[in-house]
Amino acid sequence: MVFIVAVLVIALSIAGFFVYSGLPEKVLHYTLNGLIKDGSLTMIMPSGAKNTYGNGKGAKTVVRIKDSNTVLKLVLNSSFEVGQAFMDGRIILEEGDVYDFLEVLLGNARLMTGVGALGRIMFTATWVLRRLAQYNPVKWSKQNVAHHYDLSDELFDLFLDPDRQYSCSYFPTPDTKLEDSQALKKRHIAAKLLLDQNKENILKVLDIGSGWGGLAFYINKVSGANVTGITLSEEQHKVSNQRATDQNVKDKVHFEILDYRHETRKYDRVVSVGMLEHVGVNHFDEYFQKVAQVLTDDGVALIHSIGRSDGPGTTNPWIRKYIFPGGYTPALSEVLPAIERAGLVVNDIEILRLHYAETLRSWRNRFEAKRAEVRALYDERFCRMWEFYLASSEATFRYGGHMVFQVQLTKRNDIVPQTRDYIYETEQKLPLSPAPYKYPSK
C-alpha cells in the first residue's frame, strides 16, 4: 500500500512539473507548427502565448485553451481530448466555429506522411484493444442502441428530414435539398433491390436496423411488398408501428424489437442501411451468415454502410464514449472476407464519397438553426457535444478517409442483370417518396 501511494505521489509530482514548467504548451506549439500548413489557426494558450499557424488562406479560426491541464491532456491524448475539452467549455472558439477548427486540423492531417513514434504506439495500443471495445453481444447491443437512438423524438425532428432518414443521403449535386437527397437515396436502394423482378409473387422484405421505418414504407409503396423491420430501439419501434397504423399498412409493414441474430424467417429481399457500423468487427461473420441464412436462393440483399477508404482502423475514443458505443466503421477489406465465408456473391459495390459530408453539413446547419430548442430539451453541454459530433463527422468524410459503400449480394451470380444500366432505368420508373408523415405531437 505504501509503495502504491509513493508511486502515485511521484507520478503526480512529475505531471505537476510538466504542467507548471510550460513544457506542454511548447510541445503543442511545435506539434501544430509542424502540422498546420494550409489555412489559418491562431491558438491562445493559458499562459497568454499566442501563435498563428498555416498560410492564412480560408476561414480564420481563433481558439483559446482555458487551463494548463487541458494543454497537457491535448498533448497526451488529442484524439479524445479535443472533443472532451470543447464539450466541457475548456476550448473556446473566439473566431470561427468548431467545423472551421476541425477542418484545419483534419485537412492538414491528411497531408502528413507519417504519424511519428508516439502516434504509432498509440495506434498499436488501440488496435490491440479494439476487439474488446467492439464486443457486441445481444444484451450490450441493445444498450448501445438505446444510448443514441432512444434520445428524444423532438431532437431528431429538429434536424432530420420529415421522413427521419438518419443515414447518408444521395446528393447528385452539393446544392440538392436534404429532403430531395433522402428521397433519391431510398429510390436508389429500391432500384438495386430489383423489387419488380418477381411480379407474380408478393415479395417478403427484411429491413435490418429499420430506424423510423421510412425505407420500409417506401419499399411497400412502390412494390406492394410485405416488409418486416427489425430494430433494437424501443423509441424507433414505437414510432414505426404507429406510422404503419396511421397509414393503414399495418398488414403489409410491421416492426419488431429483434436482434438480427435471432431472425429465422426467409425473405426474398434483405436491406440494411446504417446497421453494419453497429455490428463490430468481431461479429461480421455472424452478420453475413445471418443474411445468407434468411435470404432465399433467388433473393437479393443490399447493405449500405459507412466505410474506411484508408484501410482498417479504430473508432475515435470520444465518438465511442459519447455518441456510438460499440460502433466501428469497417474497411471493405474487413467486410469482403466475411461475405465470402458466408457463401454470398458480390454483384455490385458502389462508393459514395462525399455524399455523407453533404448530408452532415445539412444536419449541422439545421441543428445550429434550432440550437435553442435543443438546449431546452437537454442543456448547453449536450448542444456542444452534438455540435462537435456533427462537425467532426463531416470533416472526417471530407478529409479523413471515410466514405459510404453499398454492396449488393445474392447467392448465385445469375440473379442480377449483367450491366448496371437497370439501376438507372429502374430509378426513372420509380416515384420519389410519398407525402411526408406527420408525427403526432406530444
Contacts in CASP RR format, 6 or more apart in sequence:
PFRMAT RR
TARGET T0000
AUTHOR 0000-0000-0000
METHOD contacts of the structure
MODEL  1
MVFIVAVLVIALSIAGFFVYSGLPEKVLHYTLNGLIKDGSLTMIMPSGAK
NTYGNGKGAKTVVRIKDSNTVLKLVLNSSFEVGQAFMDGRIILEEGDVYD
FLEVLLGNARLMTGVGALGRIMFTATWVLRRLAQYNPVKWSKQNVAHHYD
LSDELFDLFLDPDRQYSCSYFPTPDTKLEDSQALKKRHIAAKLLLDQNKE
NILKVLDIGSGWGGLAFYINKVSGANVTGITLSEEQHKVSNQRATDQNVK
DKVHFEILDYRHETRKYDRVVSVGMLEHVGVNHFDEYFQKVAQVLTDDGV
ALIHSIGRSDGPGTTNPWIRKYIFPGGYTPALSEVLPAIERAGLVVNDIE
ILRLHYAETLRSWRNRFEAKRAEVRALYDERFCRMWEFYLASSEATFRYG
GHMVFQVQLTKRNDIVPQTRDYIYETEQKLPLSPAPYKYPSK
15 72 0 8 1.000
18 24 0 8 1.000
18 72 0 8 1.000
19 68 0 8 1.000
19 69 0 8 1.000
19 71 0 8 1.000
19 72 0 8 1.000
20 68 0 8 1.000
22 47 0 8 1.000
22 68 0 8 1.000
24 68 0 8 1.000
24 71 0 8 1.000
24 72 0 8 1.000
24 74 0 8 1.000
24 75 0 8 1.000
25 45 0 8 1.000
25 46 0 8 1.000
25 47 0 8 1.000
25 49 0 8 1.000
25 68 0 8 1.000
25 71 0 8 1.000
27 75 0 8 1.000
28 43 0 8 1.000
28 45 0 8 1.000
28 71 0 8 1.000
28 74 0 8 1.000
28 75 0 8 1.000
29 43 0 8 1.000
29 45 0 8 1.000
29 49 0 8 1.000
29 51 0 8 1.000
31 75 0 8 1.000
32 41 0 8 1.000
32 43 0 8 1.000
32 51 0 8 1.000
32 53 0 8 1.000
33 51 0 8 1.000
33 53 0 8 1.000
35 53 0 8 1.000
35 105 0 8 1.000
35 108 0 8 1.000
35 109 0 8 1.000
35 112 0 8 1.000
36 53 0 8 1.000
36 54 0 8 1.000
36 104 0 8 1.000
36 105 0 8 1.000
36 108 0 8 1.000
37 54 0 8 1.000
37 55 0 8 1.000
37 108 0 8 1.000
37 111 0 8 1.000
38 54 0 8 1.000
38 55 0 8 1.000
38 57 0 8 1.000
38 104 0 8 1.000
38 107 0 8 1.000
38 108 0 8 1.000
38 111 0 8 1.000
39 54 0 8 1.000
39 55 0 8 1.000
39 56 0 8 1.000
39 57 0 8 1.000
39 58 0 8 1.000
39 59 0 8 1.000
39 104 0 8 1.000
39 108 0 8 1.000
40 52 0 8 1.000
40 53 0 8 1.000
40 54 0 8 1.000
40 55 0 8 1.000
40 56 0 8 1.000
40 57 0 8 1.000
40 58 0 8 1.000
40 59 0 8 1.000
40 60 0 8 1.000
40 61 0 8 1.000
40 104 0 8 1.000
41 52 0 8 1.000
41 53 0 8 1.000
41 54 0 8 1.000
41 61 0 8 1.000
41 63 0 8 1.000
41 101 0 8 1.000
41 104 0 8 1.000
41 105 0 8 1.000
42 50 0 8 1.000
42 51 0 8 1.000
42 52 0 8 1.000
42 53 0 8 1.000
42 60 0 8 1.000
42 61 0 8 1.000
42 62 0 8 1.000
42 63 0 8 1.000
42 95 0 8 1.000
43 50 0 8 1.000
43 51 0 8 1.000
43 52 0 8 1.000
43 53 0 8 1.000
43 63 0 8 1.000
43 65 0 8 1.000
44 50 0 8 1.000
44 62 0 8 1.000
44 63 0 8 1.000
44 64 0 8 1.000
44 65 0 8 1.000
44 94 0 8 1.000
45 51 0 8 1.000
45 65 0 8 1.000
45 71 0 8 1.000
46 65 0 8 1.000
46 66 0 8 1.000
46 67 0 8 1.000
46 68 0 8 1.000
46 70 0 8 1.000
46 71 0 8 1.000
47 68 0 8 1.000
59 96 0 8 1.000
59 100 0 8 1.000
59 103 0 8 1.000
60 95 0 8 1.000
60 96 0 8 1.000
61 93 0 8 1.000
61 95 0 8 1.000
61 96 0 8 1.000
61 100 0 8 1.000
61 101 0 8 1.000
61 104 0 8 1.000
62 93 0 8 1.000
62 94 0 8 1.000
62 95 0 8 1.000
62 96 0 8 1.000
63 91 0 8 1.000
63 92 0 8 1.000
63 93 0 8 1.000
63 94 0 8 1.000
63 101 0 8 1.000
64 91 0 8 1.000
64 92 0 8 1.000
64 94 0 8 1.000
65 71 0 8 1.000
65 74 0 8 1.000
65 85 0 8 1.000
65 90 0 8 1.000
65 91 0 8 1.000
65 92 0 8 1.000
66 89 0 8 1.000
66 90 0 8 1.000
66 91 0 8 1.000
66 92 0 8 1.000
67 90 0 8 1.000
70 81 0 8 1.000
70 85 0 8 1.000
70 90 0 8 1.000
70 91 0 8 1.000
73 81 0 8 1.000
73 84 0 8 1.000
73 85 0 8 1.000
74 81 0 8 1.000
74 82 0 8 1.000
74 85 0 8 1.000
77 122 0 8 1.000
77 317 0 8 1.000
79 122 0 8 1.000
79 316 0 8 1.000
79 317 0 8 1.000
79 318 0 8 1.000
80 316 0 8 1.000
80 317 0 8 1.000
80 318 0 8 1.000
80 321 0 8 1.000
82 91 0 8 1.000
82 105 0 8 1.000
82 318 0 8 1.000
83 91 0 8 1.000
83 318 0 8 1.000
83 388 0 8 1.000
83 392 0 8 1.000
84 318 0 8 1.000
85 91 0 8 1.000
86 98 0 8 1.000
86 384 0 8 1.000
86 388 0 8 1.000
87 322 0 8 1.000
87 381 0 8 1.000
87 384 0 8 1.000
87 385 0 8 1.000
87 388 0 8 1.000
88 381 0 8 1.000
89 384 0 8 1.000
93 100 0 8 1.000
93 101 0 8 1.000
97 391 0 8 1.000
98 387 0 8 1.000
98 388 0 8 1.000
98 391 0 8 1.000
98 392 0 8 1.000
99 364 0 8 1.000
99 391 0 8 1.000
99 394 0 8 1.000
99 395 0 8 1.000
102 391 0 8 1.000
102 392 0 8 1.000
102 395 0 8 1.000
103 395 0 8 1.000
103 398 0 8 1.000
103 399 0 8 1.000
105 395 0 8 1.000
106 395 0 8 1.000
106 396 0 8 1.000
106 398 0 8 1.000
106 399 0 8 1.000
106 400 0 8 1.000
107 395 0 8 1.000
107 398 0 8 1.000
107 399 0 8 1.000
107 400 0 8 1.000
109 399 0 8 1.000
109 400 0 8 1.000
110 399 0 8 1.000
110 400 0 8 1.000
110 401 0 8 1.000
115 123 0 8 1.000
123 314 0 8 1.000
126 314 0 8 1.000
126 317 0 8 1.000
127 313 0 8 1.000
127 314 0 8 1.000
130 281 0 8 1.000
130 313 0 8 1.000
130 314 0 8 1.000
130 315 0 8 1.000
130 328 0 8 1.000
131 281 0 8 1.000
131 282 0 8 1.000
133 314 0 8 1.000
133 315 0 8 1.000
133 320 0 8 1.000
133 326 0 8 1.000
133 328 0 8 1.000
134 280 0 8 1.000
134 281 0 8 1.000
134 282 0 8 1.000
134 283 0 8 1.000
134 315 0 8 1.000
134 326 0 8 1.000
134 327 0 8 1.000
134 328 0 8 1.000
135 282 0 8 1.000
135 326 0 8 1.000
136 144 0 8 1.000
136 278 0 8 1.000
136 279 0 8 1.000
136 280 0 8 1.000
136 282 0 8 1.000
136 283 0 8 1.000
136 326 0 8 1.000
136 327 0 8 1.000
138 259 0 8 1.000
138 261 0 8 1.000
138 262 0 8 1.000
140 326 0 8 1.000
141 232 0 8 1.000
141 259 0 8 1.000
141 278 0 8 1.000
142 232 0 8 1.000
142 259 0 8 1.000
143 325 0 8 1.000
144 278 0 8 1.000
144 324 0 8 1.000
144 325 0 8 1.000
144 326 0 8 1.000
144 327 0 8 1.000
145 231 0 8 1.000
145 232 0 8 1.000
145 233 0 8 1.000
145 278 0 8 1.000
146 232 0 8 1.000
146 233 0 8 1.000
146 234 0 8 1.000
147 324 0 8 1.000
147 325 0 8 1.000
148 323 0 8 1.000
148 324 0 8 1.000
149 211 0 8 1.000
149 233 0 8 1.000
149 235 0 8 1.000
149 236 0 8 1.000
150 233 0 8 1.000
150 234 0 8 1.000
150 235 0 8 1.000
150 236 0 8 1.000
151 235 0 8 1.000
152 377 0 8 1.000
152 378 0 8 1.000
153 235 0 8 1.000
153 239 0 8 1.000
153 439 0 8 1.000
153 442 0 8 1.000
154 373 0 8 1.000
154 377 0 8 1.000
154 442 0 8 1.000
155 374 0 8 1.000
155 377 0 8 1.000
155 378 0 8 1.000
156 164 0 8 1.000
156 166 0 8 1.000
156 212 0 8 1.000
157 164 0 8 1.000
157 439 0 8 1.000
158 366 0 8 1.000
158 367 0 8 1.000
158 370 0 8 1.000
158 373 0 8 1.000
158 374 0 8 1.000
159 363 0 8 1.000
159 364 0 8 1.000
159 366 0 8 1.000
159 367 0 8 1.000
159 370 0 8 1.000
160 166 0 8 1.000
160 363 0 8 1.000
160 366 0 8 1.000
161 169 0 8 1.000
161 178 0 8 1.000
161 179 0 8 1.000
161 182 0 8 1.000
161 436 0 8 1.000
162 179 0 8 1.000
162 436 0 8 1.000
162 437 0 8 1.000
163 179 0 8 1.000
163 182 0 8 1.000
163 183 0 8 1.000
163 212 0 8 1.000
163 214 0 8 1.000
163 433 0 8 1.000
163 436 0 8 1.000
163 437 0 8 1.000
164 211 0 8 1.000
164 212 0 8 1.000
164 213 0 8 1.000
164 214 0 8 1.000
165 182 0 8 1.000
165 185 0 8 1.000
165 186 0 8 1.000
165 214 0 8 1.000
165 215 0 8 1.000
166 211 0 8 1.000
166 212 0 8 1.000
167 185 0 8 1.000
167 273 0 8 1.000
167 274 0 8 1.000
167 304 0 8 1.000
167 359 0 8 1.000
168 185 0 8 1.000
168 304 0 8 1.000
168 306 0 8 1.000
168 352 0 8 1.000
168 355 0 8 1.000
168 356 0 8 1.000
168 359 0 8 1.000
168 404 0 8 1.000
169 178 0 8 1.000
169 181 0 8 1.000
169 182 0 8 1.000
169 184 0 8 1.000
169 185 0 8 1.000
169 355 0 8 1.000
169 358 0 8 1.000
169 359 0 8 1.000
170 181 0 8 1.000
170 182 0 8 1.000
170 184 0 8 1.000
170 185 0 8 1.000
170 188 0 8 1.000
170 352 0 8 1.000
170 355 0 8 1.000
171 181 0 8 1.000
171 354 0 8 1.000
171 355 0 8 1.000
171 358 0 8 1.000
171 359 0 8 1.000
172 181 0 8 1.000
172 184 0 8 1.000
174 354 0 8 1.000
174 358 0 8 1.000
176 184 0 8 1.000
176 358 0 8 1.000
178 359 0 8 1.000
178 362 0 8 1.000
178 363 0 8 1.000
178 366 0 8 1.000
179 436 0 8 1.000
180 432 0 8 1.000
181 355 0 8 1.000
181 358 0 8 1.000
181 359 0 8 1.000
181 362 0 8 1.000
182 433 0 8 1.000
183 432 0 8 1.000
183 433 0 8 1.000
184 432 0 8 1.000
186 214 0 8 1.000
186 215 0 8 1.000
186 218 0 8 1.000
186 433 0 8 1.000
187 218 0 8 1.000
187 427 0 8 1.000
187 430 0 8 1.000
187 431 0 8 1.000
187 432 0 8 1.000
188 423 0 8 1.000
188 427 0 8 1.000
189 215 0 8 1.000
189 271 0 8 1.000
189 273 0 8 1.000
189 302 0 8 1.000
189 304 0 8 1.000
189 406 0 8 1.000
190 218 0 8 1.000
190 219 0 8 1.000
190 222 0 8 1.000
190 223 0 8 1.000
190 426 0 8 1.000
190 430 0 8 1.000
191 422 0 8 1.000
191 423 0 8 1.000
191 424 0 8 1.000
191 426 0 8 1.000
191 427 0 8 1.000
191 430 0 8 1.000
192 300 0 8 1.000
192 302 0 8 1.000
192 348 0 8 1.000
192 406 0 8 1.000
192 408 0 8 1.000
192 423 0 8 1.000
193 205 0 8 1.000
193 219 0 8 1.000
193 269 0 8 1.000
193 271 0 8 1.000
193 300 0 8 1.000
193 302 0 8 1.000
194 269 0 8 1.000
194 300 0 8 1.000
194 415 0 8 1.000
194 416 0 8 1.000
194 422 0 8 1.000
194 426 0 8 1.000
195 203 0 8 1.000
195 219 0 8 1.000
195 222 0 8 1.000
195 223 0 8 1.000
195 225 0 8 1.000
195 269 0 8 1.000
196 223 0 8 1.000
196 426 0 8 1.000
197 300 0 8 1.000
198 268 0 8 1.000
198 298 0 8 1.000
201 268 0 8 1.000
202 224 0 8 1.000
202 225 0 8 1.000
202 226 0 8 1.000
203 223 0 8 1.000
203 224 0 8 1.000
203 225 0 8 1.000
203 226 0 8 1.000
203 268 0 8 1.000
203 269 0 8 1.000
204 225 0 8 1.000
204 226 0 8 1.000
204 228 0 8 1.000
204 265 0 8 1.000
204 266 0 8 1.000
204 267 0 8 1.000
204 268 0 8 1.000
204 269 0 8 1.000
205 216 0 8 1.000
205 219 0 8 1.000
205 225 0 8 1.000
205 226 0 8 1.000
205 227 0 8 1.000
205 228 0 8 1.000
205 267 0 8 1.000
205 268 0 8 1.000
205 269 0 8 1.000
205 270 0 8 1.000
205 271 0 8 1.000
206 227 0 8 1.000
206 228 0 8 1.000
206 229 0 8 1.000
206 230 0 8 1.000
206 263 0 8 1.000
206 265 0 8 1.000
206 267 0 8 1.000
206 269 0 8 1.000
206 270 0 8 1.000
206 271 0 8 1.000
206 294 0 8 1.000
207 213 0 8 1.000
207 215 0 8 1.000
207 216 0 8 1.000
207 219 0 8 1.000
207 227 0 8 1.000
207 228 0 8 1.000
207 229 0 8 1.000
207 230 0 8 1.000
207 271 0 8 1.000
207 272 0 8 1.000
207 273 0 8 1.000
208 229 0 8 1.000
208 230 0 8 1.000
208 260 0 8 1.000
208 263 0 8 1.000
208 270 0 8 1.000
208 271 0 8 1.000
208 272 0 8 1.000
208 275 0 8 1.000
208 291 0 8 1.000
209 229 0 8 1.000
209 230 0 8 1.000
209 231 0 8 1.000
209 232 0 8 1.000
209 260 0 8 1.000
209 272 0 8 1.000
209 273 0 8 1.000
209 274 0 8 1.000
209 275 0 8 1.000
210 216 0 8 1.000
210 229 0 8 1.000
210 230 0 8 1.000
210 231 0 8 1.000
210 236 0 8 1.000
210 240 0 8 1.000
210 255 0 8 1.000
211 231 0 8 1.000
211 233 0 8 1.000
211 236 0 8 1.000
211 240 0 8 1.000
212 236 0 8 1.000
212 239 0 8 1.000
212 240 0 8 1.000
212 243 0 8 1.000
213 229 0 8 1.000
213 236 0 8 1.000
213 240 0 8 1.000
213 243 0 8 1.000
213 253 0 8 1.000
213 255 0 8 1.000
214 243 0 8 1.000
214 437 0 8 1.000
215 271 0 8 1.000
215 273 0 8 1.000
216 227 0 8 1.000
216 229 0 8 1.000
216 240 0 8 1.000
216 253 0 8 1.000
216 255 0 8 1.000
217 227 0 8 1.000
217 243 0 8 1.000
217 244 0 8 1.000
217 247 0 8 1.000
217 249 0 8 1.000
217 253 0 8 1.000
217 434 0 8 1.000
217 437 0 8 1.000
218 433 0 8 1.000
218 434 0 8 1.000
219 225 0 8 1.000
219 227 0 8 1.000
219 269 0 8 1.000
219 271 0 8 1.000
220 226 0 8 1.000
220 227 0 8 1.000
220 249 0 8 1.000
220 252 0 8 1.000
220 253 0 8 1.000
221 431 0 8 1.000
221 434 0 8 1.000
222 430 0 8 1.000
222 431 0 8 1.000
224 252 0 8 1.000
225 252 0 8 1.000
225 268 0 8 1.000
225 269 0 8 1.000
226 252 0 8 1.000
226 253 0 8 1.000
227 252 0 8 1.000
227 253 0 8 1.000
227 254 0 8 1.000
228 254 0 8 1.000
228 255 0 8 1.000
228 256 0 8 1.000
228 265 0 8 1.000
228 267 0 8 1.000
229 240 0 8 1.000
229 253 0 8 1.000
229 254 0 8 1.000
229 255 0 8 1.000
229 256 0 8 1.000
230 255 0 8 1.000
230 256 0 8 1.000
230 257 0 8 1.000
230 258 0 8 1.000
230 259 0 8 1.000
230 260 0 8 1.000
230 263 0 8 1.000
231 237 0 8 1.000
231 240 0 8 1.000
231 255 0 8 1.000
231 256 0 8 1.000
231 257 0 8 1.000
231 258 0 8 1.000
232 257 0 8 1.000
232 258 0 8 1.000
232 259 0 8 1.000
234 257 0 8 1.000
236 255 0 8 1.000
237 255 0 8 1.000
237 256 0 8 1.000
237 257 0 8 1.000
239 439 0 8 1.000
240 255 0 8 1.000
241 250 0 8 1.000
241 254 0 8 1.000
241 255 0 8 1.000
242 440 0 8 1.000
243 437 0 8 1.000
244 250 0 8 1.000
244 253 0 8 1.000
244 254 0 8 1.000
244 255 0 8 1.000
246 437 0 8 1.000
247 437 0 8 1.000
260 275 0 8 1.000
260 287 0 8 1.000
260 290 0 8 1.000
261 286 0 8 1.000
261 290 0 8 1.000
263 290 0 8 1.000
263 294 0 8 1.000
264 293 0 8 1.000
264 294 0 8 1.000
265 294 0 8 1.000
266 294 0 8 1.000
266 295 0 8 1.000
266 296 0 8 1.000
267 294 0 8 1.000
267 295 0 8 1.000
267 296 0 8 1.000
267 299 0 8 1.000
268 296 0 8 1.000
268 298 0 8 1.000
268 299 0 8 1.000
268 300 0 8 1.000
269 299 0 8 1.000
269 300 0 8 1.000
269 301 0 8 1.000
269 302 0 8 1.000
270 291 0 8 1.000
270 294 0 8 1.000
270 295 0 8 1.000
270 299 0 8 1.000
270 300 0 8 1.000
270 301 0 8 1.000
270 302 0 8 1.000
271 301 0 8 1.000
271 302 0 8 1.000
271 303 0 8 1.000
271 304 0 8 1.000
272 291 0 8 1.000
272 301 0 8 1.000
272 302 0 8 1.000
272 303 0 8 1.000
272 304 0 8 1.000
272 305 0 8 1.000
273 304 0 8 1.000
274 304 0 8 1.000
274 305 0 8 1.000
274 306 0 8 1.000
275 305 0 8 1.000
276 287 0 8 1.000
276 303 0 8 1.000
276 305 0 8 1.000
276 330 0 8 1.000
276 335 0 8 1.000
277 305 0 8 1.000
277 306 0 8 1.000
277 307 0 8 1.000
277 324 0 8 1.000
277 327 0 8 1.000
277 328 0 8 1.000
277 329 0 8 1.000
277 330 0 8 1.000
278 324 0 8 1.000
278 326 0 8 1.000
278 327 0 8 1.000
279 286 0 8 1.000
279 287 0 8 1.000
279 328 0 8 1.000
280 326 0 8 1.000
280 327 0 8 1.000
280 328 0 8 1.000
280 330 0 8 1.000
281 312 0 8 1.000
281 328 0 8 1.000
281 330 0 8 1.000
281 334 0 8 1.000
284 330 0 8 1.000
284 334 0 8 1.000
284 335 0 8 1.000
284 338 0 8 1.000
285 338 0 8 1.000
285 341 0 8 1.000
285 342 0 8 1.000
287 338 0 8 1.000
288 338 0 8 1.000
288 339 0 8 1.000
288 341 0 8 1.000
288 342 0 8 1.000
288 344 0 8 1.000
289 341 0 8 1.000
289 342 0 8 1.000
291 301 0 8 1.000
291 303 0 8 1.000
291 342 0 8 1.000
291 344 0 8 1.000
291 409 0 8 1.000
292 342 0 8 1.000
292 343 0 8 1.000
292 344 0 8 1.000
292 411 0 8 1.000
295 301 0 8 1.000
295 344 0 8 1.000
295 409 0 8 1.000
295 410 0 8 1.000
295 411 0 8 1.000
297 411 0 8 1.000
297 412 0 8 1.000
298 410 0 8 1.000
298 411 0 8 1.000
298 412 0 8 1.000
298 415 0 8 1.000
299 410 0 8 1.000
299 411 0 8 1.000
299 415 0 8 1.000
300 408 0 8 1.000
300 409 0 8 1.000
300 410 0 8 1.000
300 415 0 8 1.000
300 416 0 8 1.000
301 344 0 8 1.000
301 408 0 8 1.000
301 409 0 8 1.000
301 410 0 8 1.000
302 406 0 8 1.000
302 407 0 8 1.000
302 408 0 8 1.000
302 409 0 8 1.000
303 406 0 8 1.000
303 407 0 8 1.000
303 409 0 8 1.000
304 404 0 8 1.000
304 405 0 8 1.000
304 406 0 8 1.000
305 329 0 8 1.000
305 330 0 8 1.000
305 335 0 8 1.000
305 404 0 8 1.000
305 405 0 8 1.000
305 407 0 8 1.000
306 329 0 8 1.000
306 356 0 8 1.000
306 402 0 8 1.000
306 403 0 8 1.000
306 404 0 8 1.000
307 329 0 8 1.000
307 330 0 8 1.000
307 331 0 8 1.000
307 332 0 8 1.000
307 402 0 8 1.000
307 403 0 8 1.000
307 404 0 8 1.000
307 405 0 8 1.000
308 329 0 8 1.000
308 330 0 8 1.000
308 331 0 8 1.000
308 401 0 8 1.000
308 402 0 8 1.000
308 403 0 8 1.000
309 331 0 8 1.000
309 351 0 8 1.000
309 401 0 8 1.000
309 402 0 8 1.000
309 403 0 8 1.000
310 331 0 8 1.000
310 400 0 8 1.000
310 401 0 8 1.000
311 331 0 8 1.000
311 333 0 8 1.000
312 330 0 8 1.000
312 331 0 8 1.000
312 333 0 8 1.000
312 334 0 8 1.000
313 331 0 8 1.000
314 328 0 8 1.000
315 324 0 8 1.000
315 326 0 8 1.000
315 327 0 8 1.000
315 328 0 8 1.000
315 329 0 8 1.000
316 392 0 8 1.000
318 388 0 8 1.000
319 389 0 8 1.000
319 392 0 8 1.000
320 326 0 8 1.000
320 327 0 8 1.000
322 385 0 8 1.000
322 389 0 8 1.000
323 385 0 8 1.000
323 389 0 8 1.000
329 402 0 8 1.000
332 349 0 8 1.000
332 405 0 8 1.000
335 407 0 8 1.000
336 346 0 8 1.000
339 346 0 8 1.000
339 407 0 8 1.000
339 409 0 8 1.000
343 411 0 8 1.000
344 409 0 8 1.000
344 410 0 8 1.000
344 411 0 8 1.000
345 409 0 8 1.000
345 410 0 8 1.000
345 411 0 8 1.000
345 412 0 8 1.000
345 413 0 8 1.000
346 407 0 8 1.000
346 408 0 8 1.000
346 409 0 8 1.000
347 408 0 8 1.000
347 409 0 8 1.000
347 410 0 8 1.000
347 413 0 8 1.000
347 415 0 8 1.000
347 416 0 8 1.000
348 406 0 8 1.000
348 407 0 8 1.000
348 408 0 8 1.000
348 416 0 8 1.000
348 420 0 8 1.000
349 405 0 8 1.000
349 406 0 8 1.000
349 407 0 8 1.000
349 408 0 8 1.000
350 405 0 8 1.000
350 406 0 8 1.000
351 403 0 8 1.000
351 404 0 8 1.000
351 405 0 8 1.000
352 403 0 8 1.000
352 404 0 8 1.000
352 405 0 8 1.000
352 406 0 8 1.000
353 403 0 8 1.000
354 397 0 8 1.000
354 398 0 8 1.000
355 404 0 8 1.000
356 393 0 8 1.000
356 397 0 8 1.000
356 402 0 8 1.000
356 403 0 8 1.000
356 404 0 8 1.000
357 394 0 8 1.000
357 397 0 8 1.000
357 398 0 8 1.000
360 390 0 8 1.000
360 393 0 8 1.000
360 394 0 8 1.000
360 397 0 8 1.000
361 394 0 8 1.000
363 390 0 8 1.000
364 387 0 8 1.000
364 390 0 8 1.000
364 391 0 8 1.000
364 394 0 8 1.000
367 374 0 8 1.000
367 386 0 8 1.000
367 387 0 8 1.000
367 390 0 8 1.000
368 387 0 8 1.000
371 383 0 8 1.000
371 387 0 8 1.000
374 382 0 8 1.000
374 383 0 8 1.000
374 386 0 8 1.000
375 382 0 8 1.000
375 383 0 8 1.000
396 402 0 8 1.000
397 403 0 8 1.000
408 416 0 8 1.000
410 416 0 8 1.000
416 422 0 8 1.000
END
